[in-house]
Amino acid sequence: MTPFEKVIMGAGTTVIGLGLAIVIAMLMAYPVKWCWNYSVAPIFDLREIGALQGWCLMFLCQAFFKASVTLKCKHDNE
């Protein structure tokens, strides 16, 4: 395999990986949208949201509310 073919294969893999990540992220936005529209919108008399807004809401929640867990082993102090 020539170096040019390696570069093309790497670029193709990257593009496919990014595309797959975007598709998975958008599929994960639909449950957020459905839960919001089913529970939050009627309770607080808010309007329903779309899939892109659900993705943005999911992104913001992950950015602001990351879980930080620190586990300490008793062997760490020795």
Backbone as XML, in Angstrom:
<?xml version="1.0"?>
<chain id="A" units="angstrom">
  <residue number="1" name="MET">
    <atom name="N" x="0.850" y="-1.172" z="0.000"/>
    <atom name="CA" x="0.000" y="0.000" z="0.000"/>
    <atom name="C" x="0.902" y="1.243" z="0.000"/>
  </residue>
  <residue number="2" name="THR">
    <atom name="N" x="0.635" y="2.161" z="-0.898"/>
    <atom name="CA" x="1.445" y="3.368" z="-1.010"/>
    <atom name="C" x="1.062" y="4.354" z="0.092"/>
  </residue>
  <residue number="3" name="PRO">
    <atom name="N" x="1.942" y="5.323" z="0.381"/>
    <atom name="CA" x="1.618" y="6.328" z="1.397"/>
    <atom name="C" x="0.343" y="7.123" z="1.053"/>
  </residue>
  <residue number="4" name="PHE">
    <atom name="N" x="0.139" y="7.381" z="-0.224"/>
    <atom name="CA" x="-1.069" y="8.113" z="-0.639"/>
    <atom name="C" x="-2.328" y="7.309" z="-0.310"/>
  </residue>
  <residue number="5" name="GLU">
    <atom name="N" x="-2.271" y="6.008" z="-0.559"/>
    <atom name="CA" x="-3.418" y="5.150" z="-0.250"/>
    <atom name="C" x="-3.673" y="5.090" z="1.252"/>
  </residue>
  <residue number="6" name="LYS">
    <atom name="N" x="-2.604" y="5.127" z="2.058"/>
    <atom name="CA" x="-2.758" y="5.140" z="3.512"/>
    <atom name="C" x="-3.456" y="6.424" z="3.974"/>
  </residue>
  <residue number="7" name="VAL">
    <atom name="N" x="-3.074" y="7.544" z="3.378"/>
    <atom name="CA" x="-3.693" y="8.827" z="3.730"/>
    <atom name="C" x="-5.172" y="8.816" z="3.361"/>
  </residue>
  <residue number="8" name="ILE">
    <atom name="N" x="-5.492" y="8.315" z="2.180"/>
    <atom name="CA" x="-6.885" y="8.245" z="1.731"/>
    <atom name="C" x="-7.686" y="7.329" z="2.653"/>
  </residue>
  <residue number="9" name="MET">
    <atom name="N" x="-7.115" y="6.187" z="3.035"/>
    <atom name="CA" x="-7.804" y="5.263" z="3.947"/>
    <atom name="C" x="-8.033" y="5.919" z="5.305"/>
  </residue>
  <residue number="10" name="GLY">
    <atom name="N" x="-7.043" y="6.645" z="5.812"/>
    <atom name="CA" x="-7.179" y="7.326" z="7.097"/>
    <atom name="C" x="-8.233" y="8.412" z="7.048"/>
  </residue>
  <residue number="11" name="ALA">
    <atom name="N" x="-8.240" y="9.174" z="5.958"/>
    <atom name="CA" x="-9.237" y="10.231" z="5.811"/>
    <atom name="C" x="-10.632" y="9.637" z="5.689"/>
  </residue>
  <residue number="12" name="GLY">
    <atom name="N" x="-10.760" y="8.564" z="4.953"/>
    <atom name="CA" x="-12.059" y="7.913" z="4.803"/>
    <atom name="C" x="-12.566" y="7.366" z="6.129"/>
  </residue>
  <residue number="13" name="THR">
    <atom name="N" x="-11.673" y="6.761" z="6.900"/>
    <atom name="CA" x="-12.056" y="6.246" z="8.213"/>
    <atom name="C" x="-12.487" y="7.380" z="9.137"/>
  </residue>
  <residue number="14" name="THR">
    <atom name="N" x="-11.787" y="8.494" z="9.092"/>
    <atom name="CA" x="-12.136" y="9.647" z="9.926"/>
    <atom name="C" x="-13.499" y="10.193" z="9.549"/>
  </residue>
  <residue number="15" name="VAL">
    <atom name="N" x="-13.763" y="10.341" z="8.265"/>
    <atom name="CA" x="-15.053" y="10.859" z="7.804"/>
    <atom name="C" x="-16.187" y="9.923" z="8.203"/>
  </residue>
  <residue number="16" name="ILE">
    <atom name="N" x="-15.973" y="8.632" z="8.043"/>
    <atom name="CA" x="-16.998" y="7.662" z="8.428"/>
    <atom name="C" x="-17.226" y="7.696" z="9.935"/>
  </residue>
  <residue number="17" name="GLY">
    <atom name="N" x="-16.148" y="7.800" z="10.710"/>
    <atom name="CA" x="-16.254" y="7.872" z="12.165"/>
    <atom name="C" x="-17.007" y="9.102" z="12.630"/>
  </residue>
  <residue number="18" name="LEU">
    <atom name="N" x="-16.702" y="10.249" z="12.038"/>
    <atom name="CA" x="-17.406" y="11.487" z="12.392"/>
    <atom name="C" x="-18.877" y="11.411" z="12.008"/>
  </residue>
  <residue number="19" name="GLY">
    <atom name="N" x="-19.150" y="10.879" z="10.839"/>
    <atom name="CA" x="-20.540" y="10.728" z="10.403"/>
    <atom name="C" x="-21.318" y="9.818" z="11.322"/>
  </residue>
  <residue number="20" name="LEU">
    <atom name="N" x="-20.708" y="8.717" z="11.721"/>
    <atom name="CA" x="-21.359" y="7.787" z="12.644"/>
    <atom name="C" x="-21.600" y="8.437" z="14.005"/>
  </residue>
  <residue number="21" name="ALA">
    <atom name="N" x="-20.640" y="9.219" z="14.489"/>
    <atom name="CA" x="-20.804" y="9.915" z="15.768"/>
    <atom name="C" x="-21.950" y="10.920" z="15.700"/>
  </residue>
  <residue number="22" name="ILE">
    <atom name="N" x="-22.085" y="11.613" z="14.591"/>
    <atom name="CA" x="-23.178" y="12.584" z="14.435"/>
    <atom name="C" x="-24.519" y="11.873" z="14.398"/>
  </residue>
  <residue number="23" name="VAL">
    <atom name="N" x="-24.589" y="10.771" z="13.680"/>
    <atom name="CA" x="-25.848" y="10.012" z="13.607"/>
    <atom name="C" x="-26.241" y="9.488" z="14.986"/>
  </residue>
  <residue number="24" name="ILE">
    <atom name="N" x="-25.289" y="8.949" z="15.734"/>
    <atom name="CA" x="-25.584" y="8.434" z="17.071"/>
    <atom name="C" x="-26.024" y="9.566" z="17.993"/>
  </residue>
  <residue number="25" name="ALA">
    <atom name="N" x="-25.365" y="10.713" z="17.909"/>
    <atom name="CA" x="-25.741" y="11.854" z="18.750"/>
    <atom name="C" x="-27.157" y="12.323" z="18.435"/>
  </residue>
  <residue number="26" name="MET">
    <atom name="N" x="-27.506" y="12.351" z="17.162"/>
    <atom name="CA" x="-28.863" y="12.786" z="16.807"/>
    <atom name="C" x="-29.900" y="11.756" z="17.248"/>
  </residue>
  <residue number="27" name="LEU">
    <atom name="N" x="-29.559" y="10.454" z="17.161"/>
    <atom name="CA" x="-30.490" y="9.431" z="17.638"/>
    <atom name="C" x="-30.680" y="9.522" z="19.146"/>
  </residue>
  <residue number="28" name="MET">
    <atom name="N" x="-29.651" y="9.913" z="19.867"/>
    <atom name="CA" x="-29.767" y="10.071" z="21.312"/>
    <atom name="C" x="-30.592" y="11.307" z="21.685"/>
  </residue>
  <residue number="29" name="ALA">
    <atom name="N" x="-30.738" y="12.253" z="20.768"/>
    <atom name="CA" x="-31.511" y="13.463" z="21.045"/>
    <atom name="C" x="-33.014" y="13.194" z="21.043"/>
  </residue>
  <residue number="30" name="TYR">
    <atom name="N" x="-33.458" y="12.181" z="20.315"/>
    <atom name="CA" x="-34.888" y="11.912" z="20.235"/>
    <atom name="C" x="-35.513" y="11.527" z="21.574"/>
  </residue>
  <residue number="31" name="PRO">
    <atom name="N" x="-34.886" y="10.677" z="22.406"/>
    <atom name="CA" x="-35.485" y="10.426" z="23.722"/>
    <atom name="C" x="-35.574" y="11.682" z="24.586"/>
  </residue>
  <residue number="32" name="VAL">
    <atom name="N" x="-34.574" y="12.573" z="24.483"/>
    <atom name="CA" x="-34.635" y="13.837" z="25.233"/>
    <atom name="C" x="-35.824" y="14.655" z="24.751"/>
  </residue>
  <residue number="33" name="LYS">
    <atom name="N" x="-36.005" y="14.731" z="23.449"/>
    <atom name="CA" x="-37.136" y="15.469" z="22.866"/>
    <atom name="C" x="-38.461" y="14.887" z="23.340"/>
  </residue>
  <residue number="34" name="TRP">
    <atom name="N" x="-38.601" y="13.564" z="23.266"/>
    <atom name="CA" x="-39.865" y="12.923" z="23.630"/>
    <atom name="C" x="-40.163" y="13.100" z="25.113"/>
  </residue>
  <residue number="35" name="CYS">
    <atom name="N" x="-39.141" y="12.952" z="25.964"/>
    <atom name="CA" x="-39.355" y="13.120" z="27.402"/>
    <atom name="C" x="-39.730" y="14.561" z="27.738"/>
  </residue>
  <residue number="36" name="TRP">
    <atom name="N" x="-39.068" y="15.514" z="27.102"/>
    <atom name="CA" x="-39.380" y="16.925" z="27.333"/>
    <atom name="C" x="-40.816" y="17.219" z="26.909"/>
  </residue>
  <residue number="37" name="ASN">
    <atom name="N" x="-41.162" y="16.815" z="25.701"/>
    <atom name="CA" x="-42.493" y="17.121" z="25.178"/>
    <atom name="C" x="-43.592" y="16.412" z="25.959"/>
  </residue>
  <residue number="38" name="TYR">
    <atom name="N" x="-43.297" y="15.246" z="26.525"/>
    <atom name="CA" x="-44.300" y="14.488" z="27.265"/>
    <atom name="C" x="-44.463" y="14.997" z="28.691"/>
  </residue>
  <residue number="39" name="SER">
    <atom name="N" x="-43.353" y="15.373" z="29.340"/>
    <atom name="CA" x="-43.435" y="15.693" z="30.762"/>
    <atom name="C" x="-43.271" y="17.170" z="31.092"/>
  </residue>
  <residue number="40" name="VAL">
    <atom name="N" x="-42.243" y="17.810" z="30.613"/>
    <atom name="CA" x="-41.938" y="19.181" z="31.029"/>
    <atom name="C" x="-42.854" y="20.204" z="30.361"/>
  </residue>
  <residue number="41" name="ALA">
    <atom name="N" x="-43.098" y="20.051" z="29.070"/>
    <atom name="CA" x="-43.905" y="21.042" z="28.345"/>
    <atom name="C" x="-45.315" y="21.183" z="28.927"/>
  </residue>
  <residue number="42" name="PRO">
    <atom name="N" x="-46.052" y="20.109" z="29.182"/>
    <atom name="CA" x="-47.394" y="20.284" z="29.729"/>
    <atom name="C" x="-47.414" y="20.763" z="31.185"/>
  </residue>
  <residue number="43" name="ILE">
    <atom name="N" x="-46.443" y="20.329" z="31.986"/>
    <atom name="CA" x="-46.441" y="20.712" z="33.402"/>
    <atom name="C" x="-46.236" y="22.208" z="33.566"/>
  </residue>
  <residue number="44" name="PHE">
    <atom name="N" x="-45.262" y="22.757" z="32.868"/>
    <atom name="CA" x="-44.927" y="24.172" z="33.015"/>
    <atom name="C" x="-45.495" y="25.035" z="31.898"/>
  </residue>
  <residue number="45" name="ASP">
    <atom name="N" x="-46.382" y="24.480" z="31.095"/>
    <atom name="CA" x="-47.032" y="25.191" z="29.993"/>
    <atom name="C" x="-45.994" y="25.806" z="29.045"/>
  </residue>
  <residue number="46" name="LEU">
    <atom name="N" x="-45.017" y="24.992" z="28.652"/>
    <atom name="CA" x="-43.979" y="25.413" z="27.719"/>
    <atom name="C" x="-44.260" y="24.812" z="26.356"/>
  </residue>
  <residue number="47" name="ARG">
    <atom name="N" x="-43.626" y="25.343" z="25.344"/>
    <atom name="CA" x="-43.823" y="24.795" z="24.003"/>
    <atom name="C" x="-42.978" y="23.542" z="23.822"/>
  </residue>
  <residue number="48" name="GLU">
    <atom name="N" x="-43.342" y="22.726" z="22.856"/>
    <atom name="CA" x="-42.603" y="21.509" z="22.554"/>
    <atom name="C" x="-41.308" y="21.856" z="21.831"/>
  </residue>
  <residue number="49" name="ILE">
    <atom name="N" x="-40.333" y="20.953" z="21.920"/>
    <atom name="CA" x="-39.041" y="21.177" z="21.274"/>
    <atom name="C" x="-38.846" y="20.176" z="20.151"/>
  </residue>
  <residue number="50" name="GLY">
    <atom name="N" x="-37.918" y="20.492" z="19.259"/>
    <atom name="CA" x="-37.588" y="19.604" z="18.146"/>
    <atom name="C" x="-36.361" y="18.771" z="18.457"/>
  </residue>
  <residue number="51" name="ALA">
    <atom name="N" x="-35.960" y="17.943" z="17.512"/>
    <atom name="CA" x="-34.822" y="17.041" z="17.710"/>
    <atom name="C" x="-33.513" y="17.806" z="17.879"/>
  </residue>
  <residue number="52" name="LEU">
    <atom name="N" x="-33.303" y="18.859" z="17.110"/>
    <atom name="CA" x="-32.069" y="19.634" z="17.229"/>
    <atom name="C" x="-32.006" y="20.340" z="18.584"/>
  </residue>
  <residue number="53" name="GLN">
    <atom name="N" x="-33.127" y="20.850" z="19.055"/>
    <atom name="CA" x="-33.166" y="21.467" z="20.375"/>
    <atom name="C" x="-32.940" y="20.422" z="21.467"/>
  </residue>
  <residue number="54" name="GLY">
    <atom name="N" x="-33.440" y="19.204" z="21.256"/>
    <atom name="CA" x="-33.181" y="18.116" z="22.194"/>
    <atom name="C" x="-31.710" y="17.769" z="22.253"/>
  </residue>
  <residue number="55" name="TRP">
    <atom name="N" x="-31.048" y="17.776" z="21.092"/>
    <atom name="CA" x="-29.614" y="17.510" z="21.052"/>
    <atom name="C" x="-28.856" y="18.618" z="21.778"/>
  </residue>
  <residue number="56" name="CYS">
    <atom name="N" x="-29.246" y="19.856" z="21.547"/>
    <atom name="CA" x="-28.578" y="20.976" z="22.215"/>
    <atom name="C" x="-28.771" y="20.901" z="23.730"/>
  </residue>
  <residue number="57" name="LEU">
    <atom name="N" x="-29.960" y="20.541" z="24.167"/>
    <atom name="CA" x="-30.238" y="20.394" z="25.592"/>
    <atom name="C" x="-29.382" y="19.278" z="26.186"/>
  </residue>
  <residue number="58" name="MET">
    <atom name="N" x="-29.263" y="18.166" z="25.481"/>
    <atom name="CA" x="-28.434" y="17.058" z="25.925"/>
    <atom name="C" x="-26.967" y="17.483" z="26.005"/>
  </residue>
  <residue number="59" name="PHE">
    <atom name="N" x="-26.509" y="18.219" z="25.008"/>
    <atom name="CA" x="-25.128" y="18.700" z="24.975"/>
    <atom name="C" x="-24.848" y="19.636" z="26.148"/>
  </residue>
  <residue number="60" name="LEU">
    <atom name="N" x="-25.775" y="20.568" z="26.409"/>
    <atom name="CA" x="-25.587" y="21.502" z="27.514"/>
    <atom name="C" x="-25.574" y="20.789" z="28.861"/>
  </residue>
  <residue number="61" name="CYS">
    <atom name="N" x="-26.457" y="19.822" z="29.037"/>
    <atom name="CA" x="-26.493" y="19.076" z="30.298"/>
    <atom name="C" x="-25.202" y="18.306" z="30.511"/>
  </residue>
  <residue number="62" name="GLN">
    <atom name="N" x="-24.673" y="17.708" z="29.458"/>
    <atom name="CA" x="-23.413" y="16.973" z="29.587"/>
    <atom name="C" x="-22.252" y="17.926" z="29.868"/>
  </residue>
  <residue number="63" name="ALA">
    <atom name="N" x="-22.310" y="19.121" z="29.310"/>
    <atom name="CA" x="-21.231" y="20.077" z="29.514"/>
    <atom name="C" x="-21.252" y="20.657" z="30.934"/>
  </residue>
  <residue number="64" name="PHE">
    <atom name="N" x="-22.439" y="20.931" z="31.464"/>
    <atom name="CA" x="-22.542" y="21.584" z="32.759"/>
    <atom name="C" x="-22.605" y="20.620" z="33.935"/>
  </residue>
  <residue number="65" name="PHE">
    <atom name="N" x="-23.127" y="19.436" z="33.736"/>
    <atom name="CA" x="-23.358" y="18.519" z="34.846"/>
    <atom name="C" x="-22.580" y="17.224" z="34.674"/>
  </residue>
  <residue number="66" name="LYS">
    <atom name="N" x="-21.284" y="17.324" z="34.495"/>
    <atom name="CA" x="-20.458" y="16.123" z="34.364"/>
    <atom name="C" x="-20.287" y="15.481" z="35.728"/>
  </residue>
  <residue number="67" name="ALA">
    <atom name="N" x="-20.341" y="14.159" z="35.740"/>
    <atom name="CA" x="-20.113" y="13.432" z="36.977"/>
    <atom name="C" x="-18.615" y="13.345" z="37.220"/>
  </residue>
  <residue number="68" name="SER">
    <atom name="N" x="-18.218" y="13.695" z="38.408"/>
    <atom name="CA" x="-16.808" y="13.564" z="38.758"/>
    <atom name="C" x="-16.715" y="12.668" z="39.986"/>
  </residue>
  <residue number="69" name="VAL">
    <atom name="N" x="-16.220" y="11.491" z="39.762"/>
    <atom name="CA" x="-16.103" y="10.509" z="40.825"/>
    <atom name="C" x="-14.636" y="10.220" z="41.039"/>
  </residue>
  <residue number="70" name="THR">
    <atom name="N" x="-14.212" y="10.337" z="42.282"/>
    <atom name="CA" x="-12.837" y="10.022" z="42.627"/>
    <atom name="C" x="-12.862" y="8.853" z="43.594"/>
  </residue>
  <residue number="71" name="LEU">
    <atom name="N" x="-12.277" y="7.766" z="43.185"/>
    <atom name="CA" x="-12.217" y="6.589" z="44.036"/>
    <atom name="C" x="-10.841" y="6.515" z="44.675"/>
  </residue>
  <residue number="72" name="LYS">
    <atom name="N" x="-10.838" y="6.287" z="45.977"/>
    <atom name="CA" x="-9.587" y="6.170" z="46.688"/>
    <atom name="C" x="-9.424" y="4.760" z="47.195"/>
  </residue>
  <residue number="73" name="CYS">
    <atom name="N" x="-8.313" y="4.168" z="46.907"/>
    <atom name="CA" x="-7.996" y="2.866" z="47.446"/>
    <atom name="C" x="-7.203" y="3.057" z="48.728"/>
  </residue>
  <residue number="74" name="LYS">
    <atom name="N" x="-7.335" y="2.127" z="49.653"/>
    <atom name="CA" x="-6.586" y="2.292" z="50.881"/>
    <atom name="C" x="-5.086" y="2.123" z="50.641"/>
  </residue>
  <residue number="75" name="HIS">
    <atom name="N" x="-4.710" y="1.578" z="49.492"/>
    <atom name="CA" x="-3.303" y="1.416" z="49.161"/>
    <atom name="C" x="-2.688" y="2.703" z="48.605"/>
  </residue>
  <residue number="76" name="ASP">
    <atom name="N" x="-3.527" y="3.715" z="48.283"/>
    <atom name="CA" x="-3.014" y="4.962" z="47.723"/>
    <atom name="C" x="-2.197" y="5.738" z="48.736"/>
  </residue>
  <residue number="77" name="ASN">
    <atom name="N" x="-2.508" y="5.635" z="49.999"/>
    <atom name="CA" x="-1.809" y="6.412" z="51.022"/>
    <atom name="C" x="-0.498" y="5.748" z="51.470"/>
  </residue>
  <residue number="78" name="GLU">
    <atom name="N" x="-0.254" y="4.542" z="51.095"/>
    <atom name="CA" x="0.951" y="3.829" z="51.545"/>
    <atom name="C" x="2.135" y="4.129" z="50.674"/>
  </residue>
</chain>
